[in-house]
């Protein structure tokens, strides 16, 4: 499944980057290019990071 459409990065590639030590959205972007375009995938990357750490991600609240 694609996590980042802009850079065509899959969840497998993001998980590999996390397993290799990426511990933030920025670090994942550095390793994979995911999240370096529009930023629409940041929430998905954060969820994968939280999953890898055994935590549930905090919901993001929209400000109106």
PDB file of N, CA, C, O and CB in Angstrom:
ATOM      1  N   UNK A   1       0.839  -1.167   0.000  1.00  0.00           N
ATOM      2  CA  UNK A   1       0.000   0.000   0.000  1.00  0.00           C
ATOM      3  C   UNK A   1       0.895   1.244   0.000  1.00  0.00           C
ATOM      4  O   UNK A   1       1.896   1.302   0.714  1.00  0.00           O
ATOM      5  CB  UNK A   1      -0.961  -0.010   1.217  1.00  0.00           C
ATOM      6  N   UNK A   2       0.525   2.219  -0.798  1.00  0.00           N
ATOM      7  CA  UNK A   2       1.283   3.464  -0.823  1.00  0.00           C
ATOM      8  C   UNK A   2       0.939   4.313   0.392  1.00  0.00           C
ATOM      9  O   UNK A   2      -0.232   4.551   0.686  1.00  0.00           O
ATOM     10  CB  UNK A   2       1.006   4.245  -2.119  1.00  0.00           C
ATOM     11  N   UNK A   3       1.957   4.760   1.084  1.00  0.00           N
ATOM     12  CA  UNK A   3       1.792   5.706   2.181  1.00  0.00           C
ATOM     13  C   UNK A   3       1.900   7.115   1.616  1.00  0.00           C
ATOM     14  O   UNK A   3       1.133   8.004   1.985  1.00  0.00           O
ATOM     15  CB  UNK A   3       2.853   5.467   3.305  1.00  0.00           C
ATOM     16  N   UNK A   4       2.852   7.307   0.726  1.00  0.00           N
ATOM     17  CA  UNK A   4       3.098   8.619   0.124  1.00  0.00           C
ATOM     18  C   UNK A   4       2.897   8.513  -1.388  1.00  0.00           C
ATOM     19  O   UNK A   4       3.704   7.910  -2.096  1.00  0.00           O
ATOM     20  CB  UNK A   4       4.541   9.135   0.461  1.00  0.00           C
ATOM     21  N   UNK A   5       1.826   9.101  -1.857  1.00  0.00           N
ATOM     22  CA  UNK A   5       1.539   9.095  -3.288  1.00  0.00           C
ATOM     23  C   UNK A   5       2.534   9.969  -4.052  1.00  0.00           C
ATOM     24  O   UNK A   5       2.949   9.613  -5.155  1.00  0.00           O
ATOM     25  CB  UNK A   5       0.108   9.575  -3.544  1.00  0.00           C
ATOM     26  N   UNK A   6       2.909  11.087  -3.485  1.00  0.00           N
ATOM     27  CA  UNK A   6       3.804  12.035  -4.171  1.00  0.00           C
ATOM     28  C   UNK A   6       5.135  11.384  -4.571  1.00  0.00           C
ATOM     29  O   UNK A   6       5.633  11.585  -5.678  1.00  0.00           O
ATOM     30  CB  UNK A   6       4.073  13.250  -3.271  1.00  0.00           C
ATOM     31  N   UNK A   7       5.693  10.607  -3.650  1.00  0.00           N
ATOM     32  CA  UNK A   7       7.002   9.988  -3.885  1.00  0.00           C
ATOM     33  C   UNK A   7       6.891   8.493  -4.161  1.00  0.00           C
ATOM     34  O   UNK A   7       7.907   7.809  -4.286  1.00  0.00           O
ATOM     35  CB  UNK A   7       7.910  10.218  -2.688  1.00  0.00           C
ATOM     36  N   UNK A   8       5.662   7.981  -4.258  1.00  0.00           N
ATOM     37  CA  UNK A   8       5.422   6.555  -4.515  1.00  0.00           C
ATOM     38  C   UNK A   8       6.166   5.664  -3.519  1.00  0.00           C
ATOM     39  O   UNK A   8       6.880   4.739  -3.906  1.00  0.00           O
ATOM     40  CB  UNK A   8       5.845   6.199  -5.941  1.00  0.00           C
ATOM     41  N   UNK A   9       5.983   5.961  -2.224  1.00  0.00           N
ATOM     42  CA  UNK A   9       6.639   5.208  -1.154  1.00  0.00           C
ATOM     43  C   UNK A   9       5.599   4.321  -0.479  1.00  0.00           C
ATOM     44  O   UNK A   9       4.521   4.783  -0.105  1.00  0.00           O
ATOM     45  CB  UNK A   9       7.317   6.166  -0.117  1.00  0.00           C
ATOM     46  N   UNK A  10       5.935   3.051  -0.329  1.00  0.00           N
ATOM     47  CA  UNK A  10       5.016   2.088   0.269  1.00  0.00           C
ATOM     48  C   UNK A  10       5.192   2.004   1.782  1.00  0.00           C
ATOM     49  O   UNK A  10       6.176   2.483   2.346  1.00  0.00           O
ATOM     50  CB  UNK A  10       5.217   0.714  -0.353  1.00  0.00           C
ATOM     51  N   UNK A  11       4.203   1.377   2.419  1.00  0.00           N
ATOM     52  CA  UNK A  11       4.304   1.166   3.863  1.00  0.00           C
ATOM     53  C   UNK A  11       5.489   0.265   4.189  1.00  0.00           C
ATOM     54  O   UNK A  11       6.119   0.429   5.234  1.00  0.00           O
ATOM     55  CB  UNK A  11       3.003   0.555   4.413  1.00  0.00           C
ATOM     56  N   UNK A  12       5.793  -0.662   3.328  1.00  0.00           N
ATOM     57  CA  UNK A  12       6.943  -1.550   3.548  1.00  0.00           C
ATOM     58  C   UNK A  12       8.245  -0.743   3.578  1.00  0.00           C
ATOM     59  O   UNK A  12       9.114  -0.995   4.414  1.00  0.00           O
ATOM     60  CB  UNK A  12       7.012  -2.637   2.442  1.00  0.00           C
ATOM     61  N   UNK A  13       8.378   0.217   2.674  1.00  0.00           N
ATOM     62  CA  UNK A  13       9.585   1.056   2.644  1.00  0.00           C
ATOM     63  C   UNK A  13       9.678   1.915   3.901  1.00  0.00           C
ATOM     64  O   UNK A  13      10.762   2.104   4.453  1.00  0.00           O
ATOM     65  CB  UNK A  13       9.591   1.953   1.388  1.00  0.00           C
ATOM     66  N   UNK A  14       8.537   2.435   4.348  1.00  0.00           N
ATOM     67  CA  UNK A  14       8.533   3.249   5.572  1.00  0.00           C
ATOM     68  C   UNK A  14       8.906   2.378   6.769  1.00  0.00           C
ATOM     69  O   UNK A  14       9.713   2.787   7.605  1.00  0.00           O
ATOM     70  CB  UNK A  14       7.139   3.914   5.794  1.00  0.00           C
ATOM     71  N   UNK A  15       8.328   1.191   6.858  1.00  0.00           N
ATOM     72  CA  UNK A  15       8.656   0.289   7.969  1.00  0.00           C
ATOM     73  C   UNK A  15      10.137  -0.093   7.966  1.00  0.00           C
ATOM     74  O   UNK A  15      10.754  -0.196   9.026  1.00  0.00           O
ATOM     75  CB  UNK A  15       7.793  -0.977   7.897  1.00  0.00           C
ATOM     76  N   UNK A  16      10.698  -0.301   6.794  1.00  0.00           N
ATOM     77  CA  UNK A  16      12.128  -0.622   6.685  1.00  0.00           C
ATOM     78  C   UNK A  16      12.971   0.539   7.203  1.00  0.00           C
ATOM     79  O   UNK A  16      13.953   0.331   7.916  1.00  0.00           O
ATOM     80  CB  UNK A  16      12.508  -0.947   5.218  1.00  0.00           C
ATOM     81  N   UNK A  17      12.584   1.765   6.842  1.00  0.00           N
ATOM     82  CA  UNK A  17      13.313   2.945   7.325  1.00  0.00           C
ATOM     83  C   UNK A  17      13.222   3.039   8.846  1.00  0.00           C
ATOM     84  O   UNK A  17      14.206   3.365   9.510  1.00  0.00           O
ATOM     85  CB  UNK A  17      12.757   4.238   6.675  1.00  0.00           C
ATOM     86  N   UNK A  18      12.049   2.754   9.395  1.00  0.00           N
ATOM     87  CA  UNK A  18      11.869   2.804  10.845  1.00  0.00           C
ATOM     88  C   UNK A  18      12.721   1.729  11.515  1.00  0.00           C
ATOM     89  O   UNK A  18      13.369   1.987  12.530  1.00  0.00           O
ATOM     90  CB  UNK A  18      10.379   2.623  11.219  1.00  0.00           C
ATOM     91  N   UNK A  19      12.720   0.536  10.953  1.00  0.00           N
ATOM     92  CA  UNK A  19      13.542  -0.552  11.506  1.00  0.00           C
ATOM     93  C   UNK A  19      15.029  -0.228  11.432  1.00  0.00           C
ATOM     94  O   UNK A  19      15.823  -0.733  12.226  1.00  0.00           O
ATOM     95  CB  UNK A  19      13.262  -1.861  10.761  1.00  0.00           C
ATOM     96  N   UNK A  20      15.402   0.621  10.471  1.00  0.00           N
ATOM     97  CA  UNK A  20      16.805   1.020  10.311  1.00  0.00           C
ATOM     98  C   UNK A  20      17.174   2.220  11.171  1.00  0.00           C
ATOM     99  O   UNK A  20      18.310   2.692  11.130  1.00  0.00           O
ATOM    100  CB  UNK A  20      17.091   1.336   8.860  1.00  0.00           C
ATOM    101  N   UNK A  21      16.211   2.717  11.955  1.00  0.00           N
ATOM    102  CA  UNK A  21      16.525   3.785  12.896  1.00  0.00           C
ATOM    103  C   UNK A  21      15.790   5.092  12.709  1.00  0.00           C
ATOM    104  O   UNK A  21      15.920   5.980  13.551  1.00  0.00           O
ATOM    105  CB  UNK A  21      17.934   4.054  12.836  1.00  0.00           C
ATOM    106  N   UNK A  22      15.022   5.251  11.640  1.00  0.00           N
ATOM    107  CA  UNK A  22      14.259   6.495  11.472  1.00  0.00           C
ATOM    108  C   UNK A  22      13.235   6.586  12.605  1.00  0.00           C
ATOM    109  O   UNK A  22      12.462   5.654  12.825  1.00  0.00           O
ATOM    110  CB  UNK A  22      13.548   6.547  10.062  1.00  0.00           C
ATOM    111  N   UNK A  23      13.234   7.712  13.323  1.00  0.00           N
ATOM    112  CA  UNK A  23      12.363   7.825  14.487  1.00  0.00           C
ATOM    113  C   UNK A  23      11.466   9.052  14.457  1.00  0.00           C
ATOM    114  O   UNK A  23      10.896   9.432  15.480  1.00  0.00           O
ATOM    115  CB  UNK A  23      13.187   7.849  15.728  1.00  0.00           C
ATOM    116  N   UNK A  24      11.340   9.674  13.291  1.00  0.00           N
ATOM    117  CA  UNK A  24      10.466  10.836  13.137  1.00  0.00           C
ATOM    118  C   UNK A  24      10.015  10.916  11.685  1.00  0.00           C
ATOM    119  O   UNK A  24      10.578  10.261  10.809  1.00  0.00           O
ATOM    120  CB  UNK A  24      11.191  12.151  13.569  1.00  0.00           C
ATOM    121  N   UNK A  25       8.997  11.723  11.447  1.00  0.00           N
ATOM    122  CA  UNK A  25       8.525  11.925  10.080  1.00  0.00           C
ATOM    123  C   UNK A  25       9.661  12.456   9.217  1.00  0.00           C
ATOM    124  O   UNK A  25       9.822  12.041   8.069  1.00  0.00           O
ATOM    125  CB  UNK A  25       7.321  12.894  10.051  1.00  0.00           C
ATOM    126  N   UNK A  26      10.441  13.367   9.766  1.00  0.00           N
ATOM    127  CA  UNK A  26      11.550  13.954   9.018  1.00  0.00           C
ATOM    128  C   UNK A  26      12.604  12.909   8.673  1.00  0.00           C
ATOM    129  O   UNK A  26      13.132  12.895   7.561  1.00  0.00           O
ATOM    130  CB  UNK A  26      12.184  15.086   9.816  1.00  0.00           C
ATOM    131  N   UNK A  27      12.907  12.039   9.628  1.00  0.00           N
ATOM    132  CA  UNK A  27      13.907  10.994   9.381  1.00  0.00           C
ATOM    133  C   UNK A  27      13.413   9.995   8.338  1.00  0.00           C
ATOM    134  O   UNK A  27      14.187   9.543   7.494  1.00  0.00           O
ATOM    135  CB  UNK A  27      14.251  10.260  10.689  1.00  0.00           C
ATOM    136  N   UNK A  28      12.126   9.650   8.395  1.00  0.00           N
ATOM    137  CA  UNK A  28      11.556   8.767   7.377  1.00  0.00           C
ATOM    138  C   UNK A  28      11.655   9.441   6.015  1.00  0.00           C
ATOM    139  O   UNK A  28      12.002   8.796   5.025  1.00  0.00           O
ATOM    140  CB  UNK A  28      10.079   8.412   7.708  1.00  0.00           C
ATOM    141  N   UNK A  29      11.351  10.733   5.959  1.00  0.00           N
ATOM    142  CA  UNK A  29      11.450  11.482   4.706  1.00  0.00           C
ATOM    143  C   UNK A  29      12.858  11.511   4.164  1.00  0.00           C
ATOM    144  O   UNK A  29      13.072  11.401   2.956  1.00  0.00           O
ATOM    145  CB  UNK A  29      10.960  12.888   4.901  1.00  0.00           C
ATOM    146  N   UNK A  30      13.811  11.658   5.047  1.00  0.00           N
ATOM    147  CA  UNK A  30      15.219  11.666   4.629  1.00  0.00           C
ATOM    148  C   UNK A  30      15.599  10.336   4.003  1.00  0.00           C
ATOM    149  O   UNK A  30      16.314  10.287   3.003  1.00  0.00           O
ATOM    150  CB  UNK A  30      16.141  11.969   5.824  1.00  0.00           C
ATOM    151  N   UNK A  31      15.109   9.251   4.607  1.00  0.00           N
ATOM    152  CA  UNK A  31      15.475   7.910   4.136  1.00  0.00           C
ATOM    153  C   UNK A  31      14.685   7.464   2.915  1.00  0.00           C
ATOM    154  O   UNK A  31      15.193   6.694   2.100  1.00  0.00           O
ATOM    155  CB  UNK A  31      15.278   6.913   5.242  1.00  0.00           C
ATOM    156  N   UNK A  32      13.436   7.941   2.775  1.00  0.00           N
ATOM    157  CA  UNK A  32      12.556   7.399   1.732  1.00  0.00           C
ATOM    158  C   UNK A  32      11.966   8.428   0.786  1.00  0.00           C
ATOM    159  O   UNK A  32      11.426   8.051  -0.254  1.00  0.00           O
ATOM    160  CB  UNK A  32      11.451   6.661   2.367  1.00  0.00           C
ATOM    161  N   UNK A  33      12.047   9.703   1.103  1.00  0.00           N
ATOM    162  CA  UNK A  33      11.384  10.798   0.389  1.00  0.00           C
ATOM    163  C   UNK A  33       9.914  10.937   0.770  1.00  0.00           C
ATOM    164  O   UNK A  33       9.270  11.900   0.355  1.00  0.00           O
ATOM    165  CB  UNK A  33      11.502  10.587  -1.106  1.00  0.00           C
ATOM    166  N   UNK A  34       9.363  10.004   1.548  1.00  0.00           N
ATOM    167  CA  UNK A  34       7.964  10.095   1.975  1.00  0.00           C
ATOM    168  C   UNK A  34       7.780  11.330   2.850  1.00  0.00           C
ATOM    169  O   UNK A  34       8.596  11.609   3.728  1.00  0.00           O
ATOM    170  CB  UNK A  34       7.529   8.811   2.741  1.00  0.00           C
ATOM    171  N   UNK A  35       6.712  12.056   2.603  1.00  0.00           N
ATOM    172  CA  UNK A  35       6.397  13.212   3.426  1.00  0.00           C
ATOM    173  C   UNK A  35       7.139  14.474   3.054  1.00  0.00           C
ATOM    174  O   UNK A  35       7.008  15.486   3.742  1.00  0.00           O
ATOM    175  CB  UNK A  35       6.673  12.900   4.825  1.00  0.00           C
ATOM    176  N   UNK A  36       7.907  14.445   1.996  1.00  0.00           N
ATOM    177  CA  UNK A  36       8.682  15.627   1.620  1.00  0.00           C
ATOM    178  C   UNK A  36       7.983  16.469   0.557  1.00  0.00           C
ATOM    179  O   UNK A  36       8.492  17.512   0.148  1.00  0.00           O
ATOM    180  CB  UNK A  36      10.050  15.209   1.120  1.00  0.00           C
ATOM    181  N   UNK A  37       6.812  16.009   0.111  1.00  0.00           N
ATOM    182  CA  UNK A  37       6.047  16.764  -0.891  1.00  0.00           C
ATOM    183  C   UNK A  37       4.947  17.567  -0.209  1.00  0.00           C
ATOM    184  O   UNK A  37       5.213  18.546   0.487  1.00  0.00           O
ATOM    185  CB  UNK A  37       5.438  15.812  -1.956  1.00  0.00           C
ATOM    186  N   UNK A  38       3.729  17.142  -0.418  1.00  0.00           N
ATOM    187  CA  UNK A  38       2.569  17.891   0.079  1.00  0.00           C
ATOM    188  C   UNK A  38       2.358  17.756   1.583  1.00  0.00           C
ATOM    189  O   UNK A  38       1.743  18.625   2.201  1.00  0.00           O
ATOM    190  CB  UNK A  38       1.329  17.434  -0.635  1.00  0.00           C
ATOM    191  N   UNK A  39       2.859  16.683   2.174  1.00  0.00           N
ATOM    192  CA  UNK A  39       2.699  16.469   3.614  1.00  0.00           C
ATOM    193  C   UNK A  39       1.427  15.734   3.989  1.00  0.00           C
ATOM    194  O   UNK A  39       1.162  15.526   5.172  1.00  0.00           O
ATOM    195  CB  UNK A  39       2.724  17.777   4.320  1.00  0.00           C
ATOM    196  N   UNK A  40       0.644  15.340   3.011  1.00  0.00           N
ATOM    197  CA  UNK A  40      -0.607  14.652   3.291  1.00  0.00           C
ATOM    198  C   UNK A  40      -0.438  13.292   3.949  1.00  0.00           C
ATOM    199  O   UNK A  40      -1.392  12.754   4.509  1.00  0.00           O
ATOM    200  CB  UNK A  40      -1.368  14.490   2.035  1.00  0.00           C
ATOM    201  N   UNK A  41       0.743  12.739   3.889  1.00  0.00           N
ATOM    202  CA  UNK A  41       0.986  11.407   4.449  1.00  0.00           C
ATOM    203  C   UNK A  41       1.607  11.455   5.847  1.00  0.00           C
ATOM    204  O   UNK A  41       1.873  10.407   6.436  1.00  0.00           O
ATOM    205  CB  UNK A  41       1.890  10.621   3.523  1.00  0.00           C
ATOM    206  N   UNK A  42       1.834  12.632   6.374  1.00  0.00           N
ATOM    207  CA  UNK A  42       2.488  12.732   7.685  1.00  0.00           C
ATOM    208  C   UNK A  42       1.743  11.942   8.755  1.00  0.00           C
ATOM    209  O   UNK A  42       2.364  11.294   9.597  1.00  0.00           O
ATOM    210  CB  UNK A  42       2.598  14.192   8.108  1.00  0.00           C
ATOM    211  N   UNK A  43       0.419  11.995   8.723  1.00  0.00           N
ATOM    212  CA  UNK A  43      -0.372  11.288   9.731  1.00  0.00           C
ATOM    213  C   UNK A  43      -0.161   9.775   9.610  1.00  0.00           C
ATOM    214  O   UNK A  43      -0.055   9.081  10.622  1.00  0.00           O
ATOM    215  CB  UNK A  43      -1.875  11.636   9.584  1.00  0.00           C
ATOM    216  N   UNK A  44      -0.099   9.268   8.386  1.00  0.00           N
ATOM    217  CA  UNK A  44       0.134   7.832   8.177  1.00  0.00           C
ATOM    218  C   UNK A  44       1.527   7.433   8.634  1.00  0.00           C
ATOM    219  O   UNK A  44       1.707   6.369   9.226  1.00  0.00           O
ATOM    220  CB  UNK A  44      -0.058   7.463   6.700  1.00  0.00           C
ATOM    221  N   UNK A  45       2.509   8.274   8.364  1.00  0.00           N
ATOM    222  CA  UNK A  45       3.877   7.990   8.805  1.00  0.00           C
ATOM    223  C   UNK A  45       3.938   7.988  10.326  1.00  0.00           C
ATOM    224  O   UNK A  45       4.582   7.125  10.922  1.00  0.00           O
ATOM    225  CB  UNK A  45       4.873   9.025   8.226  1.00  0.00           C
ATOM    226  N   UNK A  46       3.271   8.948  10.956  1.00  0.00           N
ATOM    227  CA  UNK A  46       3.247   9.004  12.415  1.00  0.00           C
ATOM    228  C   UNK A  46       2.593   7.755  12.997  1.00  0.00           C
ATOM    229  O   UNK A  46       3.031   7.248  14.029  1.00  0.00           O
ATOM    230  CB  UNK A  46       2.505  10.258  12.891  1.00  0.00           C
ATOM    231  N   UNK A  47       1.543   7.254  12.335  1.00  0.00           N
ATOM    232  CA  UNK A  47       0.887   6.039  12.809  1.00  0.00           C
ATOM    233  C   UNK A  47       1.820   4.842  12.701  1.00  0.00           C
ATOM    234  O   UNK A  47       1.843   3.996  13.595  1.00  0.00           O
ATOM    235  CB  UNK A  47      -0.397   5.779  12.018  1.00  0.00           C
ATOM    236  N   UNK A  48       2.588   4.760  11.622  1.00  0.00           N
ATOM    237  CA  UNK A  48       3.549   3.664  11.477  1.00  0.00           C
ATOM    238  C   UNK A  48       4.664   3.768  12.513  1.00  0.00           C
ATOM    239  O   UNK A  48       5.115   2.755  13.047  1.00  0.00           O
ATOM    240  CB  UNK A  48       4.143   3.660  10.065  1.00  0.00           C
ATOM    241  N   UNK A  49       5.105   4.982  12.794  1.00  0.00           N
ATOM    242  CA  UNK A  49       6.117   5.183  13.837  1.00  0.00           C
ATOM    243  C   UNK A  49       5.574   4.754  15.199  1.00  0.00           C
ATOM    244  O   UNK A  49       6.263   4.071  15.957  1.00  0.00           O
ATOM    245  CB  UNK A  49       6.565   6.663  13.883  1.00  0.00           C
ATOM    246  N   UNK A  50       4.346   5.150  15.508  1.00  0.00           N
ATOM    247  CA  UNK A  50       3.737   4.788  16.785  1.00  0.00           C
ATOM    248  C   UNK A  50       3.544   3.284  16.875  1.00  0.00           C
ATOM    249  O   UNK A  50       3.764   2.692  17.932  1.00  0.00           O
ATOM    250  CB  UNK A  50       2.396   5.507  16.967  1.00  0.00           C
ATOM    251  N   UNK A  51       3.135   2.664  15.781  1.00  0.00           N
ATOM    252  CA  UNK A  51       2.951   1.212  15.759  1.00  0.00           C
ATOM    253  C   UNK A  51       4.273   0.506  16.042  1.00  0.00           C
ATOM    254  O   UNK A  51       4.310  -0.488  16.767  1.00  0.00           O
ATOM    255  CB  UNK A  51       2.380   0.755  14.401  1.00  0.00           C
ATOM    256  N   UNK A  52       5.336   1.013  15.477  1.00  0.00           N
ATOM    257  CA  UNK A  52       6.654   0.413  15.685  1.00  0.00           C
ATOM    258  C   UNK A  52       7.107   0.560  17.136  1.00  0.00           C
ATOM    259  O   UNK A  52       7.850  -0.278  17.646  1.00  0.00           O
ATOM    260  CB  UNK A  52       7.684   1.050  14.747  1.00  0.00           C
ATOM    261  N   UNK A  53       6.663   1.617  17.792  1.00  0.00           N
ATOM    262  CA  UNK A  53       7.030   1.843  19.189  1.00  0.00           C
ATOM    263  C   UNK A  53       6.037   1.186  20.140  1.00  0.00           C
ATOM    264  O   UNK A  53       6.196   1.252  21.359  1.00  0.00           O
ATOM    265  CB  UNK A  53       7.115   3.338  19.478  1.00  0.00           C
ATOM    266  N   UNK A  54       4.999   0.544  19.567  1.00  0.00           N
ATOM    267  CA  UNK A  54       4.005  -0.125  20.400  1.00  0.00           C
ATOM    268  C   UNK A  54       3.004   0.821  21.016  1.00  0.00           C
ATOM    269  O   UNK A  54       2.352   0.476  22.001  1.00  0.00           O
ATOM    270  CB  UNK A  54       4.681  -0.888  21.478  1.00  0.00           C
ATOM    271  N   UNK A  55       2.870   2.008  20.455  1.00  0.00           N
ATOM    272  CA  UNK A  55       1.939   3.001  20.974  1.00  0.00           C
ATOM    273  C   UNK A  55       0.859   3.258  19.939  1.00  0.00           C
ATOM    274  O   UNK A  55       1.068   3.089  18.738  1.00  0.00           O
ATOM    275  CB  UNK A  55       2.672   4.315  21.343  1.00  0.00           C
ATOM    276  N   UNK A  56      -0.279   3.663  20.425  1.00  0.00           N
ATOM    277  CA  UNK A  56      -1.325   4.085  19.517  1.00  0.00           C
ATOM    278  C   UNK A  56      -1.120   5.577  19.256  1.00  0.00           C
ATOM    279  O   UNK A  56      -0.848   6.336  20.186  1.00  0.00           O
ATOM    280  CB  UNK A  56      -2.755   3.785  20.102  1.00  0.00           C
ATOM    281  N   UNK A  57      -1.250   6.004  17.989  1.00  0.00           N
ATOM    282  CA  UNK A  57      -1.076   7.438  17.710  1.00  0.00           C
ATOM    283  C   UNK A  57      -2.199   8.249  18.312  1.00  0.00           C
ATOM    284  O   UNK A  57      -3.337   7.788  18.400  1.00  0.00           O
ATOM    285  CB  UNK A  57      -1.004   7.693  16.206  1.00  0.00           C
ATOM    286  N   UNK A  58      -1.873   9.459  18.725  1.00  0.00           N
ATOM    287  CA  UNK A  58      -2.899  10.372  19.223  1.00  0.00           C
ATOM    288  C   UNK A  58      -3.701  10.881  18.046  1.00  0.00           C
ATOM    289  O   UNK A  58      -3.136  11.187  16.996  1.00  0.00           O
ATOM    290  CB  UNK A  58      -2.274  11.554  20.021  1.00  0.00           C
ATOM    291  N   UNK A  59      -5.017  10.976  18.205  1.00  0.00           N
ATOM    292  CA  UNK A  59      -5.802  11.528  17.100  1.00  0.00           C
ATOM    293  C   UNK A  59      -5.451  12.982  16.863  1.00  0.00           C
ATOM    294  O   UNK A  59      -5.164  13.722  17.805  1.00  0.00           O
ATOM    295  CB  UNK A  59      -7.300  11.389  17.379  1.00  0.00           C
ATOM    296  N   UNK A  60      -5.473  13.384  15.625  1.00  0.00           N
ATOM    297  CA  UNK A  60      -5.193  14.761  15.270  1.00  0.00           C
ATOM    298  C   UNK A  60      -6.519  15.482  15.169  1.00  0.00           C
ATOM    299  O   UNK A  60      -7.396  15.079  14.405  1.00  0.00           O
ATOM    300  CB  UNK A  60      -4.384  14.864  13.942  1.00  0.00           C
ATOM    301  N   UNK A  61      -6.665  16.547  15.936  1.00  0.00           N
ATOM    302  CA  UNK A  61      -7.892  17.314  15.907  1.00  0.00           C
ATOM    303  C   UNK A  61      -7.769  18.471  14.948  1.00  0.00           C
ATOM    304  O   UNK A  61      -6.787  19.213  14.963  1.00  0.00           O
ATOM    305  CB  UNK A  61      -8.246  17.812  17.292  1.00  0.00           C
ATOM    306  N   UNK A  62      -8.769  18.615  14.121  1.00  0.00           N
ATOM    307  CA  UNK A  62      -8.786  19.736  13.176  1.00  0.00           C
ATOM    308  C   UNK A  62      -9.251  20.983  13.888  1.00  0.00           C
ATOM    309  O   UNK A  62     -10.166  20.936  14.710  1.00  0.00           O
ATOM    310  CB  UNK A  62      -9.696  19.435  11.963  1.00  0.00           C
ATOM    311  N   UNK A  63      -8.626  22.091  13.575  1.00  0.00           N
ATOM    312  CA  UNK A  63      -9.020  23.378  14.150  1.00  0.00           C
ATOM    313  C   UNK A  63      -9.837  24.105  13.109  1.00  0.00           C
ATOM    314  O   UNK A  63      -9.393  24.313  11.980  1.00  0.00           O
ATOM    315  CB  UNK A  63      -7.778  24.228  14.595  1.00  0.00           C
ATOM    316  N   UNK A  64     -11.026  24.484  13.501  1.00  0.00           N
ATOM    317  CA  UNK A  64     -11.919  25.138  12.538  1.00  0.00           C
ATOM    318  C   UNK A  64     -11.780  26.636  12.597  1.00  0.00           C
ATOM    319  O   UNK A  64     -12.456  27.348  11.855  1.00  0.00           O
ATOM    320  CB  UNK A  64     -13.364  24.748  12.792  1.00  0.00           C
TER     321      UNK A  64
END
